[in-house]
Amino acid sequence: MTTPPEFPPAPDRVDPPYRDGERAALEAWLAFHRATLLVKTAGLTAEQLGRRSVPPSTLSLRGLVRHLTEVERSWFRRVLDGQQAPPLYYGPDDDDGDFDAVGRDTDHPDPDTAVAREFAAFSAEVEVSRALAAQHDSLDDLGAGQRRGESVSLRWIYLHMIEEYARHNGHADLLRECIDGATGD
C-alpha cells in the first residue's frame, strides 16, 4: 500500500525584523504571511486540503491556496502592471470557482496532480508578484491598471495583500485544526 503524497513541505518562515524601513517591513510582512499559508497546508494530503469547513461554506485549504493565487495575480499583474491576465480558477459563470470548483477538476481528475499544479501556480504567481513590485522604486508609484476606476499605489497593494493573507490565514488556522488538530501561529 502506498502513502498518498503530502503537499507542500513546510517552508522556512522568518519573523519580520522589529526595526526596518517601510518598504522592507511591508515586504517582510507579506513574505511572512505567504509562508504562513504554506505552513498551514504543509504535510496534508490532497483529500485533506480539499476538505470543506462547515456546510454550506465551500471554504477549504486548497480553495484558499487557489484564491490567494488569484489575489496575487489580480493585484500585481492586473493592477500594478496593467496586464490582461485571465483568471485561473474562476470565470463569468462562477465568481467563486477558486473555492467552489475544488474537487471538480476536469482537466486533471487525479487530485494529487491537480493539487501539485495549484501549489506550483501559487509559487509562480508569488515570484511574478515579487518581480513586478521590484520594478518600482517608490511605494508611491501607481499601478498601470486600475481598481474600480481608481489608480492604486504600490504601498496600498502591499498593505491590502498583508490584510488579505492575515484574514485568510486565520481561516487556514481553523481549517487545519479541524483536519488534524494542529494549531499555532
C-alpha positions as YAML, in Angstrom:
chain: A
units: angstrom
residues:
- id: 1
  name: MET
  ca: [0.00, 0.00, 0.00]
- id: 2
  name: THR
  ca: [1.34, 3.41, -0.96]
- id: 3
  name: THR
  ca: [1.04, 6.51, 1.13]
- id: 4
  name: PRO
  ca: [-0.67, 9.43, -0.62]
- id: 5
  name: PRO
  ca: [1.58, 12.42, -1.32]
- id: 6
  name: GLU
  ca: [1.51, 15.34, 1.07]
- id: 7
  name: PHE
  ca: [1.50, 18.94, -0.15]
- id: 8
  name: PRO
  ca: [3.65, 21.01, 0.25]
- id: 9
  name: PRO
  ca: [6.65, 20.76, 2.55]
- id: 10
  name: ALA
  ca: [6.71, 23.37, 5.31]
- id: 11
  name: PRO
  ca: [8.75, 26.40, 4.26]
- id: 12
  name: ASP
  ca: [11.14, 28.29, 6.48]
- id: 13
  name: ARG
  ca: [9.19, 31.20, 7.94]
- id: 14
  name: VAL
  ca: [11.15, 34.23, 9.11]
- id: 15
  name: ASP
  ca: [9.74, 36.72, 11.60]
- id: 16
  name: PRO
  ca: [9.84, 40.25, 10.20]
- id: 17
  name: PRO
  ca: [12.52, 42.47, 11.74]
- id: 18
  name: TYR
  ca: [11.46, 44.73, 14.60]
- id: 19
  name: ARG
  ca: [13.17, 47.77, 13.10]
- id: 20
  name: ASP
  ca: [13.11, 48.20, 9.36]
- id: 21
  name: GLY
  ca: [12.36, 50.77, 6.72]
- id: 22
  name: GLU
  ca: [8.81, 50.98, 5.40]
- id: 23
  name: ARG
  ca: [9.28, 49.05, 2.18]
- id: 24
  name: ALA
  ca: [11.44, 46.35, 3.73]
- id: 25
  name: ALA
  ca: [8.88, 45.97, 6.52]
- id: 26
  name: LEU
  ca: [5.98, 45.63, 4.07]
- id: 27
  name: GLU
  ca: [7.87, 43.07, 2.01]
- id: 28
  name: ALA
  ca: [8.90, 41.12, 5.12]
- id: 29
  name: TRP
  ca: [5.34, 41.01, 6.49]
- id: 30
  name: LEU
  ca: [3.94, 39.89, 3.14]
- id: 31
  name: ALA
  ca: [6.61, 37.18, 2.88]
- id: 32
  name: PHE
  ca: [5.79, 36.07, 6.42]
- id: 33
  name: HIS
  ca: [2.08, 35.74, 5.63]
- id: 34
  name: ARG
  ca: [2.73, 33.94, 2.34]
- id: 35
  name: ALA
  ca: [4.88, 31.44, 4.24]
- id: 36
  name: THR
  ca: [2.24, 31.13, 6.97]
- id: 37
  name: LEU
  ca: [-0.30, 29.92, 4.42]
- id: 38
  name: LEU
  ca: [2.13, 27.23, 3.29]
- id: 39
  name: VAL
  ca: [2.90, 26.24, 6.88]
- id: 40
  name: LYS
  ca: [-0.85, 25.74, 7.45]
- id: 41
  name: THR
  ca: [-1.09, 23.46, 4.40]
- id: 42
  name: ALA
  ca: [2.17, 21.55, 4.91]
- id: 43
  name: GLY
  ca: [2.10, 17.79, 5.20]
- id: 44
  name: LEU
  ca: [-1.53, 17.28, 4.20]
- id: 45
  name: THR
  ca: [-2.91, 15.03, 1.50]
- id: 46
  name: ALA
  ca: [-4.98, 16.25, -1.44]
- id: 47
  name: GLU
  ca: [-8.10, 14.94, 0.27]
- id: 48
  name: GLN
  ca: [-7.33, 16.82, 3.49]
- id: 49
  name: LEU
  ca: [-6.53, 20.03, 1.62]
- id: 50
  name: GLY
  ca: [-9.88, 19.83, -0.16]
- id: 51
  name: ARG
  ca: [-11.90, 19.16, 2.98]
- id: 52
  name: ARG
  ca: [-14.64, 21.78, 3.38]
- id: 53
  name: SER
  ca: [-15.18, 23.66, 6.61]
- id: 54
  name: VAL
  ca: [-18.87, 23.71, 7.52]
- id: 55
  name: PRO
  ca: [-21.80, 23.42, 5.11]
- id: 56
  name: PRO
  ca: [-22.87, 25.40, 3.18]
- id: 57
  name: SER
  ca: [-19.40, 27.02, 3.05]
- id: 58
  name: THR
  ca: [-17.07, 25.86, 0.29]
- id: 59
  name: LEU
  ca: [-14.01, 27.08, 2.21]
- id: 60
  name: SER
  ca: [-11.06, 24.67, 2.22]
- id: 61
  name: LEU
  ca: [-7.29, 24.97, 2.49]
- id: 62
  name: ARG
  ca: [-6.98, 24.04, -1.17]
- id: 63
  name: GLY
  ca: [-9.52, 26.72, -2.02]
- id: 64
  name: LEU
  ca: [-7.52, 29.27, -0.03]
- id: 65
  name: VAL
  ca: [-4.37, 28.45, -2.00]
- id: 66
  name: ARG
  ca: [-6.31, 28.84, -5.25]
- id: 67
  name: HIS
  ca: [-7.93, 32.07, -4.03]
- id: 68
  name: LEU
  ca: [-4.66, 33.65, -2.93]
- id: 69
  name: THR
  ca: [-3.10, 32.68, -6.26]
- id: 70
  name: GLU
  ca: [-5.87, 34.68, -7.92]
- id: 71
  name: VAL
  ca: [-5.38, 37.57, -5.47]
- id: 72
  name: GLU
  ca: [-1.63, 37.72, -6.26]
- id: 73
  name: ARG
  ca: [-2.43, 37.59, -9.98]
- id: 74
  name: SER
  ca: [-5.05, 40.31, -9.76]
- id: 75
  name: TRP
  ca: [-3.18, 42.88, -7.69]
- id: 76
  name: PHE
  ca: [0.30, 42.53, -9.12]
- id: 77
  name: ARG
  ca: [-0.29, 41.52, -12.73]
- id: 78
  name: ARG
  ca: [-3.53, 43.35, -13.46]
- id: 79
  name: VAL
  ca: [-3.50, 46.37, -11.15]
- id: 80
  name: LEU
  ca: [0.21, 47.07, -10.67]
- id: 81
  name: ASP
  ca: [1.48, 46.03, -14.12]
- id: 82
  name: GLY
  ca: [-1.65, 46.57, -16.22]
- id: 83
  name: GLN
  ca: [-1.61, 43.07, -17.74]
- id: 84
  name: GLN
  ca: [-4.71, 41.41, -19.14]
- id: 85
  name: ALA
  ca: [-4.05, 38.22, -17.16]
- id: 86
  name: PRO
  ca: [-7.08, 35.90, -17.31]
- id: 87
  name: PRO
  ca: [-8.20, 34.22, -14.09]
- id: 88
  name: LEU
  ca: [-7.01, 30.70, -13.45]
- id: 89
  name: TYR
  ca: [-9.84, 29.33, -11.30]
- id: 90
  name: TYR
  ca: [-12.97, 31.41, -11.74]
- id: 91
  name: GLY
  ca: [-14.93, 32.85, -14.61]
- id: 92
  name: PRO
  ca: [-18.05, 34.79, -15.54]
- id: 93
  name: ASP
  ca: [-20.25, 31.79, -14.74]
- id: 94
  name: ASP
  ca: [-18.53, 31.01, -11.43]
- id: 95
  name: ASP
  ca: [-17.23, 34.04, -9.49]
- id: 96
  name: ASP
  ca: [-16.15, 31.76, -6.64]
- id: 97
  name: GLY
  ca: [-14.59, 28.99, -8.73]
- id: 98
  name: ASP
  ca: [-11.39, 29.25, -6.73]
- id: 99
  name: PHE
  ca: [-13.38, 27.77, -3.83]
- id: 100
  name: ASP
  ca: [-16.45, 26.17, -5.42]
- id: 101
  name: ALA
  ca: [-14.68, 24.15, -8.12]
- id: 102
  name: VAL
  ca: [-12.27, 22.37, -5.74]
- id: 103
  name: GLY
  ca: [-12.70, 18.68, -6.43]
- id: 104
  name: ARG
  ca: [-14.44, 19.23, -9.77]
- id: 105
  name: ASP
  ca: [-11.21, 19.03, -11.72]
- id: 106
  name: THR
  ca: [-11.98, 18.12, -15.30]
- id: 107
  name: ASP
  ca: [-8.56, 18.73, -16.86]
- id: 108
  name: HIS
  ca: [-6.74, 16.83, -14.08]
- id: 109
  name: PRO
  ca: [-9.10, 14.35, -12.43]
- id: 110
  name: ASP
  ca: [-6.24, 12.96, -10.31]
- id: 111
  name: PRO
  ca: [-6.39, 15.10, -7.14]
- id: 112
  name: ASP
  ca: [-2.65, 14.76, -6.46]
- id: 113
  name: THR
  ca: [-1.78, 16.11, -9.90]
- id: 114
  name: ALA
  ca: [-4.31, 18.93, -9.59]
- id: 115
  name: VAL
  ca: [-3.05, 19.96, -6.15]
- id: 116
  name: ALA
  ca: [0.60, 19.84, -7.25]
- id: 117
  name: ARG
  ca: [-0.25, 22.12, -10.16]
- id: 118
  name: GLU
  ca: [-2.15, 24.51, -7.88]
- id: 119
  name: PHE
  ca: [0.76, 24.85, -5.47]
- id: 120
  name: ALA
  ca: [3.12, 25.35, -8.42]
- id: 121
  name: ALA
  ca: [0.80, 28.08, -9.75]
- id: 122
  name: PHE
  ca: [0.76, 29.75, -6.32]
- id: 123
  name: SER
  ca: [4.57, 29.74, -6.12]
- id: 124
  name: ALA
  ca: [4.87, 31.05, -9.67]
- id: 125
  name: GLU
  ca: [2.44, 33.91, -9.00]
- id: 126
  name: VAL
  ca: [4.30, 34.90, -5.84]
- id: 127
  name: GLU
  ca: [7.55, 35.06, -7.83]
- id: 128
  name: VAL
  ca: [5.90, 37.16, -10.56]
- id: 129
  name: SER
  ca: [4.45, 39.46, -7.88]
- id: 130
  name: ARG
  ca: [7.87, 39.96, -6.29]
- id: 131
  name: ALA
  ca: [9.46, 40.68, -9.66]
- id: 132
  name: LEU
  ca: [6.78, 43.17, -10.69]
- id: 133
  name: ALA
  ca: [6.98, 45.02, -7.35]
- id: 134
  name: ALA
  ca: [10.78, 45.15, -7.60]
- id: 135
  name: GLN
  ca: [10.45, 47.14, -10.84]
- id: 136
  name: HIS
  ca: [9.08, 50.07, -8.82]
- id: 137
  name: ASP
  ca: [11.42, 52.35, -6.90]
- id: 138
  name: SER
  ca: [8.78, 54.04, -4.78]
- id: 139
  name: LEU
  ca: [5.85, 52.84, -2.73]
- id: 140
  name: ASP
  ca: [4.03, 55.88, -4.12]
- id: 141
  name: ASP
  ca: [4.26, 54.52, -7.68]
- id: 142
  name: LEU
  ca: [0.82, 53.99, -9.16]
- id: 143
  name: GLY
  ca: [-0.13, 50.80, -10.93]
- id: 144
  name: ALA
  ca: [-0.61, 50.78, -14.69]
- id: 145
  name: GLY
  ca: [-4.05, 49.22, -14.18]
- id: 146
  name: GLN
  ca: [-6.91, 50.40, -12.05]
- id: 147
  name: ARG
  ca: [-9.21, 49.00, -9.41]
- id: 148
  name: ARG
  ca: [-12.82, 50.15, -9.69]
- id: 149
  name: GLY
  ca: [-11.74, 53.08, -11.84]
- id: 150
  name: GLU
  ca: [-9.07, 54.26, -9.39]
- id: 151
  name: SER
  ca: [-5.29, 54.26, -9.56]
- id: 152
  name: VAL
  ca: [-3.67, 52.32, -6.74]
- id: 153
  name: SER
  ca: [-0.21, 52.83, -5.21]
- id: 154
  name: LEU
  ca: [2.25, 50.02, -4.59]
- id: 155
  name: ARG
  ca: [2.03, 50.87, -0.86]
- id: 156
  name: TRP
  ca: [-1.75, 50.27, -0.89]
- id: 157
  name: ILE
  ca: [-1.27, 46.97, -2.74]
- id: 158
  name: TYR
  ca: [1.26, 45.77, -0.16]
- id: 159
  name: LEU
  ca: [-0.99, 46.76, 2.74]
- id: 160
  name: HIS
  ca: [-4.03, 45.15, 1.14]
- id: 161
  name: MET
  ca: [-2.10, 41.93, 0.42]
- id: 162
  name: ILE
  ca: [-0.93, 41.72, 4.05]
- id: 163
  name: GLU
  ca: [-4.52, 42.21, 5.23]
- id: 164
  name: GLU
  ca: [-5.83, 39.63, 2.75]
- id: 165
  name: TYR
  ca: [-3.31, 37.00, 3.82]
- id: 166
  name: ALA
  ca: [-3.74, 37.72, 7.53]
- id: 167
  name: ARG
  ca: [-7.51, 37.28, 7.30]
- id: 168
  name: HIS
  ca: [-7.28, 34.09, 5.28]
- id: 169
  name: ASN
  ca: [-4.50, 32.69, 7.45]
- id: 170
  name: GLY
  ca: [-6.96, 32.91, 10.34]
- id: 171
  name: HIS
  ca: [-9.34, 30.79, 8.28]
- id: 172
  name: ALA
  ca: [-6.47, 28.42, 7.46]
- id: 173
  name: ASP
  ca: [-5.63, 28.05, 11.14]
- id: 174
  name: LEU
  ca: [-9.19, 26.97, 11.96]
- id: 175
  name: LEU
  ca: [-9.39, 24.64, 8.95]
- id: 176
  name: ARG
  ca: [-6.11, 22.98, 9.87]
- id: 177
  name: GLU
  ca: [-7.18, 22.47, 13.45]
- id: 178
  name: CYS
  ca: [-10.37, 20.74, 12.23]
- id: 179
  name: ILE
  ca: [-8.35, 18.43, 9.97]
- id: 180
  name: ASP
  ca: [-5.68, 17.16, 12.33]
- id: 181
  name: GLY
  ca: [-5.67, 19.27, 15.48]
- id: 182
  name: ALA
  ca: [-2.53, 21.20, 14.51]
- id: 183
  name: THR
  ca: [-2.51, 24.71, 15.94]
- id: 184
  name: GLY
  ca: [-0.03, 27.54, 16.11]
- id: 185
  name: ASP
  ca: [0.75, 30.89, 14.64]
...
